[in-house]
């Protein structure tokens, strides 16, 4: 037997070998257990960093040209949907689209990991700097050996998941308004307008046609491109004030699941600035200009009619209006140059008239929960004789008398009959003798010469008195709905 073999068989060597094997096993077991804790995960991650070369890629919220980065929005949707965000040490709890929904969002200065095609990547939420833009940035940490292999398909995966979330209606909509202090910048708030197509008082056939048109637009990207046209749709909503144009815009946005960009022309200094503002809008949005006829009639020196026409269908619009719906509202189009409203600039014209009987029934169902009533034939006859009010005026009367449907309908009848043009309303008084006796007193319309505006002023005083009287019981009247 050789000397080397004798050494291998010595008890000391065997004991040393057994101890080493036992220590290795125990270290593996302990390491596996400790790896389940957050502390050991961080230590293990740092040990990995020693043996791998990482690269860092940034996704800023704004480009250097101060245009919004669409990838940043899609990445936000994607990261907020990852299950691993629940394992993050810090996360923000925010309200979702519904008041009862709670959504986890990655907090500033926090990191979340993701796995794709066998590789592990890390996203860091870099907070906004204290600068005028105040925008945030996501930082991607990826191994150099994985970057070439997975980066492109990984970004495509992010886009696909974000698009699926938007199609499922999980995206929280935003309302953007142009700023006065920092021109070219949009400021946004959550878009929570309650209007939907179900609550809009409109002829059922017309409502169905509009919904079908919007659904067709959502599927028409390839069709538009084959024709060499920009994938956009433009609407003109015209009619008297209070007929529901703004609520209809909100219903369109919610139906499409699009953000809303509300452009205030009074805050824009020149034609070129108007074009620049369009550059900063994002796809999947409704771009709105309200009361366009009034602005054109004023003939301001800041923005010309030519500038508005170029905004509607100029070269900038052709390049930057993809996947957008543009909406213009007017009280009347009689005094507007027909060239401004020609096909190509405005695709669909929708008239919003004063209330008719069909719209009245929709309002009665929405405001009072009444689908049929014994007073409906009388209301129908009055509408057939030519009297009318705006949906907003009828809605105010129904809100004021919502505890008594009969009294609310009588107040509408009185308002329709008071003046020759059907736009008057009576005094505030007590309910008449033929009203239901088991219903509480409220605001009713009687004989008089007061207008609907007078009713609104008196109704505000009535609400103040009722609120004071009922404060001991912790009850108060809700605020008037948005119109």
C-alpha positions, 0 to 999 in steps of 0.5 A: 500500500502506498503512502498516499493511500495510507494517508487517505485511510487515516482516521483524522483525514476521514473525520476532516472529510466528514466534517467538511461535508456536514458543514457544506450540507448545513450551510446549504440548508441554512442558506435555503431557509434564510433566502426566504427572508427579505434580508437574505434576499438582498444579501444574495442579490448583492452577491450576485451583483459581484459576479454579473455585469449589469446595464441600466436603461431609463424610461423617462416620463417625458422626452427631451422635447417634453413630449409624453413618453408612451412607453412610460404609461404602458410600463406603469400599467404593466408594473402595477399588474405584476404579482411581485409588487405585493412583495415590495417593501414599500408600495402606494395604495391608491383608489382605482376606477371605482371608489372601493377598488384599491390598487398597489403602485410602486412607491418612489425609490423602490425596486421590483423584480420581474422574470422573463424567458429565464432572466431576472430584471429589476425596475427602480422607480426614480422619483421626480426631481424638483424641477419645473417638469416634475416628471418621474423615471423608471430604471431597468437593471438587466444583466449584460448577457441577457440584454441582447437576448430578451430586451426586444421581446420583453418590451413587446411583452410589456406593450401586449400586457398593457394593451390587454389591460386597457382593453379590459377597461382596467386603465384609470382615465385622466382629464388633462387641461392645458396650463397657463403658467407653463405653456405646452404642459398638461396638468391632469386629474382623475377622470371620474365624470359619472355620465355614460351612454345609459344616462344620456337623454338621447334618441335610442336610434341615434345613440345606437348609431354613435356607439356603433360608429365608435366601435367601428373606429376602434377596429379600423386602424388597418383600414385607415392606414390602407386608405392613407388616412390618419386613424382619427375621428372628429365630431361636432356637437352643437345645440343650446346650452344645457342640452348635454354636450359635455356629458356626451363627451364624458360618455364617449371617453368612458365608452372608448376608455380614452383619456380626455384633453380639454383645450382652453383656447383662451390660454393659448398665445398663438397658432404655433403654440396650438400645434405644439399643444397637440404634439403633447397629447397621447394616443387613446384620447379624446381631444376637446375644444368647447364653444368653438363658435363663440371663440371664432366670433370673437376674432382674437389676434392670438389664434386665427381661423387658419390656425384652427383649421390647421389644428383640425386637419393640418400636417401636424394633425396628420402626424400627431393625431393617430388613435384620437377622437377630436370633438368640437362643441358649438351652440349653433353652426349657422354663423360658422364658415361651412369650410370649417365643418366640411368632411375631413375636418368634421366627420360626424355632426350631432345636433343636441336639441331641447328636450322632447318627450322621449328625452323626458322619459329618459330623464324621469327614469334616471332622476326619479326612477319612474318609467311610466306615470299617469301624468306622462300623456299630459307631458307628451301633449305639451311637448307636441304643442311645441313647448320645451326645456333643456335637459339641464333645466328639467333635471334641476326641477326633478332634483328639487322634487326628487322625493315626490315623482308626481310633484316633480312631473307637475313642476315640469308641466308648470314650467313648460306651460308658464311662458309661450316659449316654454322656458318659464318656471313658477314660484316655490310653494307648498304642494297642491291639494291633488298631490299625494298626501303621504308625500313630504312637502318640497319644492313645487312650481306654481303659477308665476312669472319666474324663470328657471334661473330664479328657481335655481337661486331660490333652490340654493336658498331652500337647500341652505335652510333645509341643511340647517334644519336637518343638521341635528339628524346628520342629513343633507341634500347632495350636490347638484350633478355635473352637467 
